[in-house]
Amino acid sequence: TEGEAPEVSEALELSAVLFTTEAYAQWHREIEAAPDKVFGEILERFRAGATFSGVEFVEGWMKLRRLRAAYDARVAGMDAVIMPTSQILPPDLKRLATDHEYYVDVNLHALRNTRIANLMGGTALTLPTGVPSCGIMFVSPPMSEERLLRLGAAAEKVLK
């Protein structure tokens, strides 16, 4: 089955407030004690977490819980949601180091599909496809590791 899940688009919009706020809350002491040890792009992303309020963070989680419930209902009859592990191929390394806008764009695209699994609370498994830099990711409901591993073992036989 192929289809759209509007809950995913809405959840992706919550990434900044949810991920950066939590990351900065957990790591701000270490980061600020030695900011020169953190890659500049990552430092900027972590520090962005300090710009959100507690209200924004809690409201973000409340909305995400509603989106997860709608998404879970949408995919309830499926064994797994299948997607590429990354929606892009490896980027130009030199340009990543020198072009801020390129870095941000590529980084967000590279992590998009794994971010979907994280936001939706899923359990994910990635298998190689035999094509360089192209993995296939199977995402199933939370706490379904055993079922996902059985599915992955069956899929692996087909992918060889």
C-alpha positions, -999 to 999 in steps of 0.1 A, spaced: 0 0 0 13 34 -9 -1 66 5 3 99 23 3 104 60 -3 141 68 5 133 105 41 128 94 44 163 78 30 179 109 53 159 132 83 169 112 75 205 118 79 198 155 114 185 152 132 218 160 113 224 193 113 188 204 148 175 194 169 207 200 152 215 234 158 180 247 193 178 233 204 212 248 187 204 281 207 171 284 241 184 270 243 222 277 268 219 305 292 198 285 287 219 254 291 253 271 321 241 290 340 234 258 321 248 228 352 248 207 352 210 207 318 208 190 314 211 152 300 246 145 269 234 127 260 210 155 268 236 181 243 260 164 216 233 163 221 223 200 220 260 211 188 265 192 172 244 219 177 272 244 154 295 224 122 275 230 101 279 261 89 251 284 54 258 271 64 253 235 82 221 244 52 206 264 27 218 237 49 202 211 48 168 229 11 171 234 6 176 197 30 148 188 11 124 210 -21 132 191 -3 128 157 12 95 168 -23 82 177 -36 92 143 -6 77 125 -8 45 145 -45 41 134 -35 48 98 -8 21 97 -24 -4 121 -31 -30 94 5 -29 80 34 -52 89 57 -22 85 62 11 68 90 7 43 111 36 31 147 44 21 169 49 52 180 82 37 162 100 10 195 113 -6 228 98 -16 260 109 1 266 146 -3 297 166 -15 320 165 16 340 196 7 308 216 1 294 204 34 323 219 53 322 252 35 285 260 27 262 265 56 230 265 37 240 233 18 250 216 51 216 224 67 196 213 36 216 181 31 216 172 68 178 176 71 172 155 40 197 128 51 181 124 85 144 129 74 133 93 72 150 82 104 135 113 120 101 101 109 106 68 127 118 86 158 89 111 159 63 84 153 78 63 181 85 34 158 109 5 159 131 5 128 154 -19 111 176 -11 81 189 -36 56 214 -31 28 200 -34 -7 231 -42 -26 232 -7 -41 259 15 -25 246 39 1 210 27 -4 195 10 26 158 0 31 142 8 64 113 -11 79 94 8 106 69 -10 128 50 0 160 68 6 193 79 -25 212 75 -48 181 112 -57 178 106 -95 176 81 -91 148 103 -66 130 133 -89 132 113 -118 117 102 -95 89 137 -83 84 150 -119 82 124 -127 55 132 -95 36 169 -101 38 165 -133 18 148 -115 -10 173 -86 -10 204 -109 -14 
